[in-house]
Amino acid sequence: MTDTSLYRSLPSVDRLLSEEGVMDLAQTYGHELVASCLRFLLDEARVEIKARHALPSWTSDWTGALCKKLKERTHASLRPVFNLTGVVLHTNLGRACQAEAAIEAVTRAMREAVTLEYDLGQGKRGHRDAVVSELLREITGAEAACVVNNNAAAVLLMFAAMADGKEAIASRGELIEIGGSFRIPDVMRQAGCRLIEVGTTNRTHLCDYQNAINENTALLVKVHTSNYRIEGFTAAVSEAELAVLGRETGIPVASDLGSGALVDLSVYDLVAESMPQQMLRDGVGLVSFSGDKLLGGPQAGIVVGRADHIQRLQTHPLKRALRCDKMTIAALEATLRLYLRADQLPQSLPTLRYLTRKPQAIKTQADQLLPLCQALFGAQFIVRSEACFSQIGSGSLPLNTLPSWSLTFMARDGRGRTLESLSEYWHTLEKPIIGRIADNKLWLDLRCVDDDKALAQALRDAVPPMVSSP
């Protein structure tokens, strides 16, 4: 057939819409969406004719092609996955999984009108941070608290409210960059303050801050280097030391803590992390941290500290632009209430539950799933149960590891592409399985697996066409 005859053989949208199968789909998905998808398919067919001088194979079954396209168009792009990467707080996978109490609170807030900014006692407008601020005061001992939509926003607001048009002093070794090329010096410039770098990359002393102070100094800054570590010949000024200097000079001290643990992690045999409670006791005026890292709640930026400093943040014009919505407030409040029953946190807070899992319990999971995986994938892969190390976070605490256990897949043909093909196929599943490839193996770290049965069923559905059982 000539290209002209191929183009003429394509049915019109109206004709396709009159077919019984297409009419059924229109009842389910709506006329407009079905018609739009049909026009897309027809355009795709014309492109194929022009490029290959032939009709696409799927034109023999327009209803089937339409059904597939409709599912693609209506399928949610934000999908649940099995996080088997070994990174508990994985930035690209949404960081902290929420507690059931937070999920229930968000559902209520989405379904009904809520007292977001309504004071029931006075019968008039209130402040949306009020309930969360009260909980943060109780947990951290702060005089006041402020909540915005992430920690980057919290840092921006601190600099803008406290040092706009003035100077802020920070150690050169703490001018970090985090994901997405987000850099502390850039944030300072956007906030309108001038950065004064002191010390060197590996060593900064208190006298470096002292010597840099002048009449334009508005803020002394500490930044927690959570995504890297400098070792060897080093020196740094602690928050407590800087707070003393701040009191002597009358200059506020602000600390960007980052991960924000609200409980002593060493109690759970984890590496102890700096806590806002201690920084406030040491005299730091403002401390910011994330809600969706070690705190285990929703994405939020939290600032705790002196009441007069927090008031400057709350009244700054940026605060409204950076404020949280009702779902975030609901989830954060519910999460913080769990901290009032700290002895139950490992059971009620998913983040802490995953971090405190014992390697032997994870090994038991791996050993139980191993025979199934060997039966399903043994033709092309050597499947083993192996010890490994999990990571607390990808951008937060990436250097802190936890003993864990994995299922590993090694291609019998020794080809890395075979492993990549398996991993890519797993990404196409209804609930994708996300592992990691390292040392010529595909690793499935089971630290974050709550439901063994669900994972077992997913693995049964995860056998690609290239794999056949022995």
N, C-alpha and C positions, 0 to 999 in steps of 0.2 A: 504494500500500500504506500502511496505517496504521502508526504507530510500533510498535504491539503486534505486528502481523504481521511487521514487519521484525526485531524482536527475536527472534521465534519462528523466523525463517528462518536465524538464525545456528546453525552446527553446534556440537555439543558437542566438548570436547577429546578424549573417547574416540573419537568417530567420526572426527575428523581423524587421530588417531594410527593408525587402522586403514587409512588410505589408503596405497597403495604408495609414492608419492613421499615422503610424510612418514616412513614406516617406513625408507626408505633414508637419510633425513637423520638419523633416530634412531641408525642404525648408525654414522654418521660422528661425530655430535656428542654422542650419549648421550641416553637417554630423558628424564632430568630436565630438561636444558637445553631440549630440544625442547618438552616439555610446558609449561615456564615461558614460553617465547616464544609458544606458542599462546594461553595465558591472557592474555598481554599484548596480543596482536593482537585477541582477542575483546573485551577491555576497551576498546581503542582504537575498535573498531567500534561499541560501545555509545555511547561518547562522541560519535561522528560522527552516529549516528542521533538522539541527543538534540538535537544542535546544528543539524543540517541536514535531519533527517527523511528521510534517505536512507542507503543502504549505501555505504561507501567503494568506490571503483572496484576496489581490489585484492582484494576478497572474491570476485571471479570466478576468482582464481588463488591459492588459499590456500597451495599449495606454493611458488609463486614468492615470495609475501610472507614466508613463513616462512624461506625460504632467505636473503632479503635481511636479515631481522632477525637470523638466526643469524650472518651474516657481521659485522654491526655489533657484536653482543655479543662475538664472539671476536677481532675485529680489535684488534691492539695499539694503544693510544693513544699510546705513545712511538714515533714513526715516524721513519725517516730522511727527510731533505729535501735538496733542492738549496739550499744557502745562497748566494743570488745578491744578498743585501742590500747587499754591500759592506762589511759589518762582520765582520772576521775572528774576533774573540772576542766573539761575540754571546751575551749572557747568556741570552736567551729561547730560544736554539737550542743551549744546552749548553756554550757557551764552547769550550775547546780540543778539537779532534779528537785522538784518541790515536794515538801511534806504534804501528806493528805490534808492536814488542817489548812494549809495555804490553798490547796486546790479547791477545797470546799468554800473557803472564804471568797476566792475569785469568782467562783460560779455564782454565789449569791450576789456579789457586786455587779456581775454582768446581767443578771436576770431581773434585778429589782432596783428601785431608787434606794440610795443609801445616804447616810449622814456624812458625806464627804467633807462638806464645809458648812455643816449646820449644827449649831450648839443647842441640843435639846433642852438643857437646863435653862438657858436664857431665851430660847425661842427665836434666835436670830443667827446671822451668819457667824461661823466660827473659822478656824484655821485648819487646812487639810493636813498639816503636819502634827496636829495636837496630840492625837492618841499615840502615834508612833514615837513622837518626841518624849512623851511621858515614859514609855517603855524603855527607850534608850537611856534616859536619865536614871531609871531604876537599875538597869543592867550595868551601865558603865560608870555611874557616879558623876556624870557630867552635869553642869548647871543647865544646859540647854542642848537642843539638837536641831538639825536641819536636814531635809531629805530632797534630793534631786534625782534625775533619771539615770545617771551612772557616775562612777568615780571621776572620770575625766571632767564631767560637768561640775562635780564638787570642787575639784582643783581649780578649774577656771573661775568659779564663783568666789573661792577664797582669795585668789589673787586680785580679781577685779574689785571685790568689796574692801579688801584690806590694803591694797598697794597701788591702786590706779594712779598713774602720774608720778609714782614714787619708785624707790628701789627695793628689790628683794634680794637677799643674800643667800646663795646656795653653794654647797660643795661641788666642785667640778666632777668629782667621782660619783655624784648622784644625779647627774643630768641625763636621766634614762630615756630610752625610746622603747615603747611597747608596740603591740600589734597595730598594723595599719599606718606605720610611720608617725605615730602619735608621740611627740617629743615635749618634754617639760619646758625647754626654752621657748618653743613655739607657743605653748599655752600661755606662758608668761607675757609674751609679746601681744598676743590676742587680748589678754586681760588689761593691757595698757600699762604694765609695769616694766621697769628696766631690770634685767637680770645682772647681778654682780656675782661673777664666779670667783670662788676662793679655793685655795689649796691646789693640789694636783690630783691626777686621776687616782693614784693609790694612797695618798696621804693628805689629810686635812686636819688642822689643829684648831683649838679654840681661839688662839691668837689670830688666826687667819680671819675669823669672823670679826673679832674685836677691831683689828686694823682697818677693816672695810667699812665700819659703821661711820656714818656722817649724818648731817641734818636732814638728808633726803631718804634715809633708810626707814622703811615702813614695816618690813617683815623679815624675820629670820626663818629659813626654810630647811626642813629635813625631808628627804624622799627615801622611802624604803625600797631598796634594790631587790625586788622580789623575783625578777626574771634573769638575774645573773649574779655572779659572785666574784669578787676580786680577792685573791689569796696571796700570801707571801709577805713582803715588806709593806705593811699597810697601817694606816691609822685613821680613825674617824671620831667625830665628836658625837657623843650620845645625846639623846633628847633631853635627859636630865641636866647635862652640862649646859646645853644651849638654853634651857629654860632659866637657869640661874643667870646667865648673861642677859636674857630677855628681861628678867626682873630688875637687874641692876641698871639697865639702860632704858627701861620703859618701852621696849620694842616687842610686839607680839611675836610668838613663835608658832609656826604652823607645820604640821607633819602630814605628809601624804603616805599613809600606812599601806595602802593597796589592798592586800588580801583580807585583813580585818577579822582575825579570830577573836571571838568573844568569850571563849573558855580556854583554860590551860590545856593545850593538846598533849603535854607531857604526861598528864593523868592517864591518857589512853595509849601510852608508849609510842607516841608520835613526837617528831621534833618540835620543840617548843617554839612558838611564834610570838612576835611582839604583839601586845594587846593594847587597845586604846585605854583600858582602865589604868594600866601602869603609867602610860604617858601623861594622862590627866593628873594622876597623883604626883608625877614628877614636875608638874607645872606647865606643861605644854598648853597653849591657849586654844588651838584648834587641831583636831585630828580627823582626817578623812579616810574612808575605806569603802570597799565594794560590798554590795548586798548579796551578790550571786557567786562569791568565791567561798572562802572558809565559813562565812556566816551561814551559807546554805539556803539563802532566800532568793527573791527575784532580782533582776538587774536593777540596781539603784546605787546612788552615791550618797553616802551618809557622812555628815560632819557633826562631831560632838565637841563641846568645849565651853568656854566662858559665855555667860549669858549676854554680855555686852557685845562680844564678837559675833555670836550667832545672830543677834538682832541686826547687825550690819549686813549679814548675808541675807536674812529674811526680807529686808527692806530694799535690797538692791534690785534694779530693773531686770537683771538677768534671771533672778529667781523665778519669775513667772514663766519665762521662756523655757526654763530647765526643770520645771516642777513635774512631779509624778502624776500619773492618772489614777483613777480609783482602783483599777485592778492591781497595780503595783502596791499601792497603799494597803489594800486588803491582804495581799500575800505577805507583805513585809510585817504587818501587824501580827498576823497569825503565826509567822515564823518566830518573831521575837517573843511571843507568849510561850513558845516551847522552851525558851531559855529560862523561864521562871521555874521550870521543873527540870533543872540541869541534869539530875540523876537519870532521867528518862531519855535524854537527847540521843544516845546511840540507837535507840529503838525508833524514835519519832522523826529524826532528821536524816533523810537519805544520804546526804554528804558525809556526815559523821559515821553512819552505818557502813558505807563503802570504805572509808578510810581506816576503820578499825576492824575490818574483817581479818580473821586469822588465816595465814597461808594454808594451814592444814584443811580448813573448811573449803577453801577454794580448790585445793588439790582433790578433795573428795568429789567435788562437782566435775572436775576434769576427768577423773578416772571413771566416773559413771557415764559420761558422754562419749568416752573414747571408743568403746566397741561399736556404737552406732556410727560414728564418723569413719571408722575403719571399714565398716561394711558398706557405707555409702560411697566413700571416696577412695577406697584402697586400691582400685585399679590403676589410678594415675598418680596417687599421692601416698607417701609414707606419712602416716598420721601418728603423732605421739602426744603424750602428756608430759610437759616440761616446766621446770621452775623458771621464773622470770621476775622482773621488777616492774611494778606499776609506778606511774607518776602522779603526784597530787594534782598538778595543773600544767597546762601547756604554756600559758603566759604568766601564771601565778605559781611560784614555787616549783619551777621545772627541774630544779636540781635535787629536790627531796624525793627519794624513791621508797617504795614499800615492797617487801618480798611478796610475790604472788605466784599464780600458776596459770599456764596456758595450754590450749590445744594447738599443736603446730602441724603445718602441712608443708611437706617438701616434695617437689615434683620429681617423679621417678625418672623423667627424661632429663632432669638437671637444668631445664631451661627456665630462666626467670620469667619469660613471657607466659609460660603455662601458669605460674602463680598469679601473674597480673590478670590473666583472663579469668581465673577463678574469682579473684577479688572484685573485678569489674562486674562479673555476673551477679555476685551477691549484692552489689549496689543497685541492681535492677529489681530486686524482690519487693513484694508488697510492704514488708518491713525489712529494710536493708540491714545486712550484717556488715559492720565496719570493723575491720581488724587493722593490722599493720604488717608490712613486709620488711624484714630485716634478716641479715645473715642467711640469705637464700631460703627463707621460710616465711610462711604466712602465719602470723601469731594471732590467736584469739584469747586474749586475757579475760578471765572470767570474774574478775574482781567486782564488776558492776552488774552482775547477773542476779536478779532476784527470783526469776521464774525459770527453773530448769526445764519444765515441761514445754513452755512456750519456745525456748531456744531449741529444744530437741525437735519440735515440730517445724521450726523455721529451717533447721538443717536438713530435714527430710525434703523440704520444698526447695532447698538450695543446691540440688545436684544439677549442674548444667548439662546440656545435651552432649557435650564432649566426654562426660564421665559416665562410665557404666560400672555397676557393682560387680565384683569378682564372682 
